[in-house]
């Protein structure tokens, strides 16, 4: 297991943050993607190009997952996002909380609600509404 984690770390260390001129066309592709799976494929394309997707890229794909009830995929993306150094904002957390709550995963939704504050962010009205939706 340690060697796999080491390989993952070296892989992510080889990626560079995506320059603005490359980030915007990818955002358009994600926005226009027909499905959450297409959105994930675009994130993979960004990495294959040698770049790290930014928080906006992840947020857009997480939103696509959440809208289709794919809370598990949304949570995987959040984990990957954090692992690559991008910080989820309250909007991302609210999306995740709502997806988990609608998926019958209220424990996960409330855990994410607590995590917002642990990350130094302030939950808003949407955070609490999403948790009880």
N, C-alpha and C positions, 0 to 999 in steps of 0.2 A: 504494500500500500504506500509506504513512504516513497518508493521509487516512482510510482505513478504520480503522486503529488509533486515530486521534484520535476518530472517531465512537464506537468501542467504549468508549474511556475515558470520554467524556462521558456515554454511556448508563449505564455502571456507576457513575459518580460521582453520577448522579441518583437511584440506588437508596439506600434506607435499610436499616440492619440491622433484621431482623425482631424486633418486640417478643415477649416471652415468651408473651403471651396469644394471639398469632397463630401462634407457632412450634409449640405443642403440637398443635393440630388438624391442621396440615399433617403432623406426624410420624405421627399416626394414619392419615391418608390414605395416606402412603407405606407404612407398615407393612401396611395392608390392600390395597395395590395388587396386582392380579393378575399384573402383569408388570413387567419392568425398563423397558419403554417407557412404561407408565403412570406409573412413578416419575419418569422424565424429564419427562413431561408435567406432573406436579405441581410439579417444580422450576421449569418454565417458568411455571406459574400463579403461583407465589410472586413471580417477577420481574415478571410482568404486573400484579401487585397493588402494585408499587412497592417491593418488599423484596428483600433479598439472602438467599438460603437460607443457613442456618448450617452449621457443620461436621457436625452430627448429621444434618441432612437429606441432605447429600451422602454421608455415610458409609452411610446406609441404602440409598440408591439404588445406590451403588457395590457394596454387598454383593449387591443383587438382580442386578446385571449379572454379577458374578463367579460367582454360583451357576448362571447360565445359560450360562457360557462366553463371555460378551461382554467379554473383556479389553480390546478396543479401545475400547469405549464407556466402560468403567470408567476407563481412562487419560485419555480426553477429559474425563470429569467431574472427575478429580483436577486436570487442568490448569486447568479453568474455576474450580474451587474455590479454587485457589491464586491465580488471577488476580483473584478477588473478595476476597482477603484472609483467607480461612479457611485454617487450618493443619491439614493431615492429621496424625493421631496415629499411633502404632505400629499400632493396630488397623486403620486404613485402609491403611497400607502393607502389613501382613500379608495383608489381603484382596487387594490388587493383586498382590502377589508370588505368592500362590497361584493367582490367576486366570491370570497370565502363564505360570507354570510348567506348569499343567495344559493351557494352550493351546499348549504346545510352544515358548514364547518364553522359554527359559531365560536368554538374554542380557539381556532386559528385566527378568526377575525379579531377577537379580544386580545389575543397575544400580539397581533400586529398593532393594535391600538396602543398597547403598553409600550411597544417597541418605538413608536413615534417619539414619545417623551424620552426614552432611553437614548435615542439618537440626537437629543438636543433640539428636537422640533416641537412645535406646538400643534396639537390636534385642533381642528376647527369643527364647526357645526356639522359639516359633511362627514368628518371622521366618525362622529358619534352616530349620525343618521345611518351611515353605511353599515356600521356594526350591528344595528338592530333591524336592518332591512330584511 
